Amino acid sequence: MADILEVKHIPEDKLFVIKLEEDMAFQEYIQTDTDLVITHTEVPKAMEGKGIGSMLAKNALKYAEENNLKIMPLCPFMAAYLRKNYETYKHLLAPGFNV
């Protein structure tokens, strides 16, 4: 199911969003000149375990890379995702951040 969904960026609200049937999954962030601070990831309970959160995480990491930003994973989900995929994304972690 996750492969037919699309992540939309709503910069004015500092959100990455995936529209679901009657709900949405989202990731909140704060962007500075150098960093993308991921503050919260929310996936509806009924949609957990289907790769939705991972889609949001991958999207944020791609956005950070394309915009020369470093990731600060304040969100527990994002930190866990980075721990699982550390070798792939360690170059995007902000200095001083360990996952």
NUDO-155440 format. One record per residue (C-alpha): x, z, y; residue in three letters. Coordinates in steps of 0.25 Angstrom, whole numbers. Example, Ala and Ser with C-alpha at 12.3 -4.5 7.8 and 13.67 -1.06 7.14 Angstrom:
<sites>
[site [49; 31; -18]; 'Ala']
[site [55; 29; -4]; 'Ser']
</sites>
This chain:
<sites>
[site [0; 0; 0]; 'Met']
[site [11; 4; 10]; 'Ala']
[site [17; -10; 10]; 'Asp']
[site [4; -16; 16]; 'Ile']
[site [4; -6; 28]; 'Leu']
[site [11; -8; 41]; 'Glu']
[site [18; 2; 50]; 'Val']
[site [14; 1; 65]; 'Lys']
[site [22; 6; 76]; 'His']
[site [15; 12; 87]; 'Ile']
[site [26; 16; 97]; 'Pro']
[site [17; 21; 108]; 'Glu']
[site [13; 32; 98]; 'Asp']
[site [26; 33; 92]; 'Lys']
[site [20; 30; 78]; 'Leu']
[site [22; 21; 66]; 'Phe']
[site [9; 20; 59]; 'Val']
[site [3; 14; 46]; 'Ile']
[site [-12; 12; 47]; 'Lys']
[site [-19; 16; 34]; 'Leu']
[site [-33; 13; 30]; 'Glu']
[site [-40; 24; 38]; 'Glu']
[site [-27; 32; 43]; 'Asp']
[site [-13; 30; 47]; 'Met']
[site [1; 34; 43]; 'Ala']
[site [11; 36; 54]; 'Phe']
[site [25; 41; 59]; 'Gln']
[site [27; 47; 72]; 'Glu']
[site [40; 46; 79]; 'Tyr']
[site [48; 48; 92]; 'Ile']
[site [58; 38; 97]; 'Gln']
[site [70; 40; 106]; 'Thr']
[site [80; 30; 110]; 'Asp']
[site [88; 33; 97]; 'Thr']
[site [79; 40; 87]; 'Asp']
[site [66; 38; 80]; 'Leu']
[site [61; 52; 77]; 'Val']
[site [50; 52; 66]; 'Ile']
[site [41; 64; 68]; 'Thr']
[site [30; 62; 59]; 'His']
[site [25; 54; 47]; 'Thr']
[site [10; 54; 43]; 'Glu']
[site [4; 48; 31]; 'Val']
[site [-11; 51; 27]; 'Pro']
[site [-12; 59; 15]; 'Lys']
[site [-19; 48; 7]; 'Ala']
[site [-8; 39; 10]; 'Met']
[site [4; 48; 6]; 'Glu']
[site [13; 43; -4]; 'Gly']
[site [11; 28; -2]; 'Lys']
[site [23; 25; 6]; 'Gly']
[site [16; 25; 20]; 'Ile']
[site [26; 36; 25]; 'Gly']
[site [38; 28; 20]; 'Ser']
[site [33; 16; 27]; 'Met']
[site [32; 24; 40]; 'Leu']
[site [46; 29; 38]; 'Ala']
[site [52; 15; 34]; 'Lys']
[site [46; 10; 47]; 'Asn']
[site [52; 21; 56]; 'Ala']
[site [65; 19; 50]; 'Leu']
[site [64; 4; 52]; 'Lys']
[site [60; 6; 66]; 'Tyr']
[site [71; 15; 69]; 'Ala']
[site [81; 6; 63]; 'Glu']
[site [76; -6; 71]; 'Glu']
[site [76; 2; 84]; 'Asn']
[site [90; 8; 82]; 'Asn']
[site [84; 22; 81]; 'Leu']
[site [88; 34; 72]; 'Lys']
[site [77; 42; 64]; 'Ile']
[site [75; 56; 66]; 'Met']
[site [65; 60; 55]; 'Pro']
[site [58; 73; 59]; 'Leu']
[site [46; 69; 51]; 'Cys']
[site [48; 75; 36]; 'Pro']
[site [43; 62; 30]; 'Phe']
[site [53; 54; 37]; 'Met']
[site [64; 63; 34]; 'Ala']
[site [60; 63; 19]; 'Ala']
[site [59; 47; 20]; 'Tyr']
[site [73; 47; 26]; 'Leu']
[site [79; 57; 15]; 'Arg']
[site [73; 47; 4]; 'Lys']
[site [79; 35; 11]; 'Asn']
[site [91; 41; 17]; 'Tyr']
[site [102; 31; 13]; 'Glu']
[site [93; 19; 19]; 'Thr']
[site [90; 26; 32]; 'Tyr']
[site [101; 36; 35]; 'Lys']
[site [106; 27; 46]; 'His']
[site [93; 29; 54]; 'Leu']
[site [94; 44; 54]; 'Leu']
[site [97; 50; 68]; 'Ala']
[site [110; 58; 69]; 'Pro']
[site [108; 72; 64]; 'Gly']
[site [96; 69; 55]; 'Phe']
[site [97; 72; 40]; 'Asn']
[site [85; 70; 31]; 'Val']
</sites>
